[in-house]
Amino acid sequence: MKNNKLKKILINNIVPIVILIIIALCYPLSGLSPKYIIQEMIFRLSRNLFLVMSLLIPIIAGMGLNFGIVLGAMAGQIALVFITDWQIIGMQGIFLAAIISIPISIGLGIMSGSILNKAKGKEMITSMILGFFINGVYQLIVLYGMGNIIPISNAKLVLSRGYGVRNAIDLKEVRKALDSFLSLDIGGIEIPLFVFIIVALLAWFTIWFRKTKLGQDMKAIGQDMEVSKTAGINVEKTRIIAIVISTVLAGFGQIIYLQNIGTMNTYNSHEQIGMFSIAALLVGGASASRATIFNVISGIFLFHMLFIVSPMAGKELMGSAQIGEYFRVFVSYGVIALTLVLHQWRREKEKNDIRRRQMAERVREIEGGEK
Amino acid sequence: MKRITSWIIVLICILLLSIALFVTGKRHKVFLLNGSKGKEVPERVYYIVDGENKEKPKSVKANKKGIAFVKGRSHIIVISFEDLDGNKKEIERKFTIPVSSDAEIDFYGIINNTNDWIKYKEK
């Protein structure tokens, strides 16, 4: 009995355990000081927490891991292009960008949600491909529309041919606008308190949201769509709302992320966001059907720990930081594959268990009838 | 109907907030002129705009130009200089910049208290 329980815990937390072992092995080899690691970790947590938390609501609604958060990221980036062009700087620039991103994210979210409703049960792969598709539309708008149809007056933003946005945008006027506001310095370690307050508000919102009527509806849909439909829940609409919320939050998350980085890679910054956020969430022990705020925090912590220590460990071991980086990429994306396989295996196992139990019950009933 | 009204109110609030953010967050260039050729101006004028570089104020030499960047509409400029008699003087002026403009401030105008010490340039 005890063995079974331990086995279950191990299987459920296999990913964080493996990552933790790798970090434990790499950390002494990296030679990095604890102070450096703590500072890096605080910055990286503040940079990514919001973005990864945007994945939680679709999971409640049973839609799996929303690879479509790249849509929200694109909305955030378009908003940042506008505020840079209009020269709105500092905190005002960030908040205005957040407001501008909302209608774009809502539009993209509704479209994404409607498509995902047509692909029930295959939401993850559909949202991933949808991300690639909208990326094409985004590139078309930014590369040909901006400066042509959408007026861009700032010459520094536009390509020399007169239209299209440059590959890299310097966000120096909004760089660390949120991070430096209410920043604390404890023992030489800088803590961007304001960003953590925003993240705490989102965490509170997510917990509160689960208790609302809409949150309960989403939970019910996540457990059984057919039963929810019979109970009178508008399944399609609720699923669209889940995706819209996730997309809007991802837009905000991308703005927080880029204000911390300080440079926007117009055509690439958003591309890896979906994969990265999902990898971080999975590393934290979440699955495609269950994720908590603890998974988000522990996931980003473990994932970034790997980011920090593996290149240095690679350098110390093999004389090349690049090998450590290859190792990190291999491990992090291997983790996604492993988690998704485990998730499917668990689902199949649960289905088989239910089938076996039902069969046993029926056999018992038949045997009882014969007697 | 009640729902539509609520949405309209929310949208108006967001619109007003956006306008407020646009106006208060807009960056403007302020060109600073220490007189033009032929005018008698101090050798060097130190300036502080909105309290920036208070510890080590920047300066503009006679008949030269400087530039400062400001955020929002209302600002304060403090200039300090030695007049022709060698007395130290400090003058403070408040100014506003329209949303779509940059400004040009002439220290000669501030020192001699003329009305045209600030001019606006359309962006």
Chai-1 contact restraints between the chains, C-beta under 6 A:
chainA,res_idxA,chainB,res_idxB,connection_type,confidence,min_distance_angstrom,max_distance_angstrom,comment,restraint_id
A,Q87,B,R27,contact,1.0,0.0,6.0,A-B,restraint_1
A,I88,B,G25,contact,1.0,0.0,6.0,A-B,restraint_2
A,I88,B,K26,contact,1.0,0.0,6.0,A-B,restraint_3
A,I89,B,G25,contact,1.0,0.0,6.0,A-B,restraint_4
A,I89,B,R27,contact,1.0,0.0,6.0,A-B,restraint_5
A,I89,B,K71,contact,1.0,0.0,6.0,A-B,restraint_6
A,Q92,B,L21,contact,1.0,0.0,6.0,A-B,restraint_7
A,Q92,B,T24,contact,1.0,0.0,6.0,A-B,restraint_8
A,Q92,B,G25,contact,1.0,0.0,6.0,A-B,restraint_9
A,G93,B,G25,contact,1.0,0.0,6.0,A-B,restraint_10
A,F95,B,L21,contact,1.0,0.0,6.0,A-B,restraint_11
A,L96,B,L21,contact,1.0,0.0,6.0,A-B,restraint_12
A,I99,B,S18,contact,1.0,0.0,6.0,A-B,restraint_13
